[in-house]
């Protein structure tokens, strides 16, 4: 009897697939790397055939790692990097490389629209609750109309990454509410928005956007061709699925009103689950529409563990490949006091700047207050503290967050970093068991779609398992408060330039 669930989480550089039992416990994982193409400055694309091949290989690896076969899988769920644009003909063939979320080719077009429509960005935020990212679907659709009209004319469908993969699995065309709302669309209506299509001057192209369905419903069944490519059984149900952030919220067991969740991965994000769309503070951060009639109000620093990766390669080349690297780094910074003797690091390492707690496309990372008394350990601690203080900056911008935070992402593996977050934010940090929360959320959507759970909220909360709990040390609160004051002063000074 098929009683396992498979979740796919396709990112811009790595596709991960995991197998879970009916209690949400991870049994096996497979992954394949895929090279992001940058043919021109600001462009970010994936080759569709390679993306699909990576999914097939990762599925086979996950099945093998879990010790199961395709017939053991009761249903498949999907998540992937959100928005972007994948152009497909009526026969399902991709017309060009898929454009992913971090693409910025549409910025010139956006500048022109903002010049013509003074409240352009405010109207977008009032509709979907998000600071607009250049790689969203509607800006790309407008760009393609100008620069690749012949390709766009041939396209029957403009997909997100996840929806392209579902087409390859099932042969069926659909989209989900989590993607439609941030296209940009309407967070209130949980769907595409005629007003937003008109604002981007692409209303006549609305028919190219797939019909929208709930994430936790069946979106098709594995075809014979897809079964041969993946090792799944023909006829296996495939859920509609969701974008990667909503899937992570579900998979981290955070789909509960008032629950705060932080992702300390390549991107750093702190958010709270709400039972209605929240548009305050205005013109900051992101609002994700979630399955189950919830929303996730998030503040995003953009760069998270990317800062530590940079520090390791740049400041620690002599030990960067050592197996005990992280233990040695944490021992290096342990003797230094909170506040790091005045050395502050602003963790704005992304070339796209920041969108919270202020919006600044020009924001860049920097060490501030460096003096001759500071050495390499101070610089490493500054990076750890800088990310933590940026998270506090984001957390304090949220409304209605609880004093407990679920923490996911690669940074959550560090006990030192996790305790620093608890102390600096003054909140209990809960690290859920598991690693692949995007894939887990996708699998729970699939399990809900076939009736294993009564609702996706039930699936998310009922499968919660906490691996570690970090309580804040109240005795160090004054030191963290002082460090945060210094951090904000440096941040304000840097962003005024």
Buried (B, 14 or more C-beta within 10 A) or exposed (E): EBEBBBBBBBBBEEBBBBBBBEEBEBBBBBBBEBEBBEEEEBBBBBBBEBBBBBBBBBBBBBBBBBEBBBEBBBBBBBBBBBBBBBBBEEEBEBBBBBBBBBBBBBBEBBEEBBEEEEEBBEBBBBBBBBBBBBBBBBBBBBBBBEEBEEEBEBBBBBBBBBBBBBBBBBBBBBBBBBBBBBBBBBBBBBBBBEBBBEBBBBEEBEEBBBEBBBBBBBBBBBBEEBBEBBBBBEEBBBBBBBBBBBBBBBBBBBBBBEBBBBBBBBBBBBBBBBEEBBBEBEBBBBBBBBBBBBBBBBBBBBBBBBBBBBBBEEBBEEEEEEEEEBEEBBEBBEEBEBBBEBBBBBBBBBEBBBBBBBBBEEBBBBBBBBEEEBEEBBBBBBBBBBBBBBBBBBBBBBEEBBEBBBBBBBBBBBEBBBBBBBBBBBBBBBBBBBBBBBBBBBBBBBBBBBEBBEBBBBBBBBBBEEEBEBEBBEEBBEBBBEBBEBBBEBBEEBBEE
